[in-house]
Amino acid sequence: KSTLDKTPPELASDLMDRGIVLTGGGALLRGLDERLRHETGMPVHISERPLQAVAEGSGKCVEEFEALEKVLISEPRR
């Protein structure tokens, strides 16, 4: 939820419209999509190729780094 709170408005509206896409090994955990759907009230989808999607998404983050910087870089922990 803290990441969603820091999301820029233009990205947040896309998330509300399209929902969250789970990728990576965590996407394979049974019931995680339902739990996140319940906690956030947003649509949650599992990627067709969750393990490959991590590499593809990392490349896209590098391409759009400035737009995503506030979401990708967190404040230091105390």
C-alpha positions as CSV (number, residue, x, y, z in Angstrom):
1,K,0.0,0.0,0.0
2,S,2.9,2.4,0.7
3,T,4.1,2.0,-2.9
4,L,0.6,2.8,-4.2
5,D,0.5,5.9,-2.1
6,K,3.8,7.2,-3.7
7,T,2.7,6.4,-7.2
8,P,2.4,9.5,-9.5
9,P,-1.3,10.4,-10.4
10,E,-0.8,9.5,-14.1
11,L,0.4,6.0,-13.2
12,A,-2.2,5.6,-10.4
13,S,-5.0,6.1,-12.8
14,D,-3.6,3.4,-15.1
15,L,-3.4,1.1,-12.1
16,M,-7.0,1.7,-11.2
17,D,-8.1,1.1,-14.8
18,R,-5.9,-1.9,-15.6
19,G,-5.0,-3.3,-12.2
20,I,-1.9,-5.0,-10.8
21,V,0.0,-7.6,-12.7
22,L,1.8,-10.2,-10.6
23,T,5.2,-11.4,-12.0
24,G,8.1,-13.4,-10.8
25,G,8.1,-16.4,-8.5
26,G,5.7,-14.7,-6.1
27,A,3.0,-14.7,-8.8
28,L,3.0,-18.5,-8.6
29,L,1.9,-18.5,-4.9
30,R,-1.6,-19.8,-4.7
31,G,-4.1,-17.2,-3.5
32,L,-1.8,-14.2,-3.6
33,D,-3.8,-12.6,-6.4
34,E,-7.0,-12.9,-4.3
35,R,-5.4,-11.5,-1.2
36,L,-4.0,-8.5,-3.0
37,R,-7.4,-7.9,-4.7
38,H,-9.1,-7.9,-1.3
39,E,-6.4,-5.7,0.3
40,T,-6.3,-3.1,-2.5
41,G,-9.7,-3.2,-4.0
42,M,-8.0,-3.3,-7.4
43,P,-8.1,-5.9,-10.2
44,V,-5.1,-8.3,-9.9
45,H,-3.8,-10.4,-12.8
46,I,-1.1,-13.0,-13.1
47,S,1.3,-12.6,-16.0
48,E,1.1,-15.3,-18.7
49,R,4.9,-15.8,-18.2
50,P,5.6,-14.6,-14.7
51,L,9.2,-15.6,-14.6
52,Q,10.2,-14.1,-17.9
53,A,8.2,-10.9,-17.2
54,V,10.7,-9.9,-14.5
55,A,13.5,-9.4,-17.1
56,E,11.1,-7.7,-19.5
57,G,9.8,-5.3,-16.9
58,S,13.3,-4.4,-15.6
59,G,14.2,-3.3,-19.1
60,K,11.0,-1.1,-19.3
61,C,11.9,0.4,-15.9
62,V,15.3,1.4,-17.2
63,E,13.7,3.0,-20.3
64,E,11.2,5.0,-18.1
65,F,13.4,5.6,-15.1
66,E,12.6,9.3,-14.7
67,A,8.8,8.7,-14.7
68,L,9.2,5.8,-12.2
69,E,12.0,7.2,-10.0
70,K,9.8,8.0,-7.0
71,V,8.3,4.5,-7.0
72,L,11.6,2.7,-7.6
73,I,13.8,4.4,-5.1
74,S,12.6,4.3,-1.5
75,E,13.7,6.5,1.4
76,P,16.3,5.1,3.7
77,R,15.0,2.8,6.5
78,R,15.4,4.0,10.1
